[in-house]
Amino acid sequence: MRRGITLLEVLVAAGLLAVGVVAGLAVIGNSAATTQRVEDRTRALLFARSKLDEVLKQPVLQVGTDTGQGVDQTTDYDWDAVVEESQNPLLMSVVVRAQNRVTGLSVSLSALRRPDLQDPQPATDGTTSSSPGGAQ
């Protein structure tokens, strides 16, 4: 009866182990790259949302574009905001795009808003308008 392990068996086991280790390292590398892309996209979306909120808080929207770079020296994002008329004459379209200067990742957010934030003027004929629920 034979005892022990042959050299061939050791080489086959080492080869299988090496393939498994290399595959595991590839999965870890891909996961790290994917995590970095997701984090970059999340930062870009947060930055774009911040700029969109700034535009939407303006009391009166003016048709036009505005551009800029980050909020400080550590921010790698350029941004541009476009305000234009929408298909609905009562609403303005606002589109904000943020682009990372280092990675090139670009995201866009859009919203619709009335041109001004003032309450509608009351009727001039002495009547009052009803509330949205129908009660006065």
C-alpha positions in Angstrom: 0.0 0.0 0.0 1.3 3.4 -1.0 1.7 6.2 1.6 2.3 10.0 1.2 1.6 12.5 -1.5 3.3 12.5 -4.9 4.9 15.6 -6.3 2.2 15.7 -9.1 -0.6 15.9 -6.5 1.3 18.8 -4.7 1.7 20.7 -8.0 -2.0 20.3 -8.9 -3.1 21.4 -5.5 -0.8 24.5 -5.7 -2.1 25.3 -9.1 -5.7 25.2 -8.0 -4.8 27.3 -4.9 -3.1 29.9 -7.1 -6.1 30.2 -9.5 -8.4 30.7 -6.5 -6.2 33.4 -4.9 -5.8 35.2 -8.2 -9.6 35.1 -8.8 -10.2 36.4 -5.2 -7.7 39.3 -5.7 -9.4 40.2 -9.0 -12.8 40.4 -7.3 -11.4 42.6 -4.5 -9.8 44.9 -7.1 -13.1 45.2 -9.0 -15.0 45.9 -5.8 -12.6 48.6 -4.8 -12.9 50.3 -8.2 -16.7 50.0 -8.2 -16.9 51.5 -4.7 -14.7 54.4 -5.8 -17.0 55.1 -8.8 -20.1 55.0 -6.6 -18.6 57.3 -4.0 -17.6 59.8 -6.8 -21.1 59.7 -8.3 -22.6 60.2 -4.8 -20.4 63.3 -4.2 -21.3 64.6 -7.7 -25.0 64.2 -7.1 -24.8 65.8 -3.6 -22.9 68.7 -5.1 -25.3 69.1 -8.0 -28.3 68.9 -5.6 -26.7 71.7 -3.5 -26.4 73.9 -6.6 -29.9 73.0 -7.8 -31.3 74.0 -4.3 -29.4 77.3 -4.5 -31.0 78.1 -7.9 -34.5 77.0 -6.8 -34.3 79.2 -3.7 -34.0 82.4 -5.7 -37.2 84.4 -5.4 -37.3 85.1 -9.2 -35.9 82.9 -11.9 -34.3 84.5 -14.9 -33.7 82.7 -18.2 -30.0 82.1 -18.7 -27.0 80.1 -17.7 -24.5 80.3 -14.9 -21.2 78.4 -14.4 -18.7 78.0 -11.6 -16.1 75.9 -9.9 -16.6 74.0 -6.6 -17.2 75.7 -3.3 -13.5 75.8 -2.2 -10.0 74.7 -3.4 -10.6 71.1 -2.4 -13.7 70.5 -4.5 -12.9 69.0 -7.9 -16.3 69.8 -9.5 -17.3 72.3 -12.1 -20.9 73.2 -12.5 -23.3 74.9 -14.8 -27.0 75.8 -14.4 -29.4 76.5 -17.2 -32.8 78.1 -16.6 -35.1 78.2 -19.6 -38.8 78.2 -20.4 -40.5 74.8 -20.3 -43.3 73.5 -22.4 -45.7 74.7 -19.7 -45.8 78.5 -19.9 -46.3 78.7 -16.1 -43.1 76.8 -15.3 -39.4 77.3 -15.8 -37.0 74.4 -16.4 -33.8 74.3 -14.3 -31.0 71.9 -15.2 -27.8 71.7 -13.1 -24.8 69.7 -14.3 -21.8 68.9 -12.1 -18.6 67.5 -13.6 -15.5 66.1 -11.8 -12.4 67.7 -13.3 -10.2 64.7 -12.2 -12.4 61.7 -13.1 -14.6 63.3 -15.8 -17.7 62.0 -14.2 -20.7 64.2 -15.0 -24.2 64.2 -13.5 -27.3 66.3 -14.3 -30.3 67.1 -12.2 -33.4 69.0 -13.4 -36.5 70.5 -11.9 -39.5 72.6 -12.8 -40.5 75.7 -10.9 -42.7 78.8 -11.2 -40.8 81.9 -12.4 -41.5 83.6 -9.0 -42.2 82.4 -5.5 -44.7 85.1 -4.7 -48.3 84.2 -3.9 -50.8 84.7 -6.7 -52.5 88.1 -6.7 -56.1 88.1 -5.4 -58.8 88.7 -7.9 -59.5 92.4 -8.5 -63.3 92.1 -8.9 -63.9 91.7 -5.2 -64.3 87.9 -5.3 -62.1 85.6 -3.3 -60.7 82.4 -4.8 -61.4 79.1 -3.1 -58.8 77.1 -1.4 -57.5 73.9 -3.1 -59.8 71.8 -0.9 -62.9 73.7 -2.1 -63.7 75.3 1.3 -63.7 79.1 1.8 
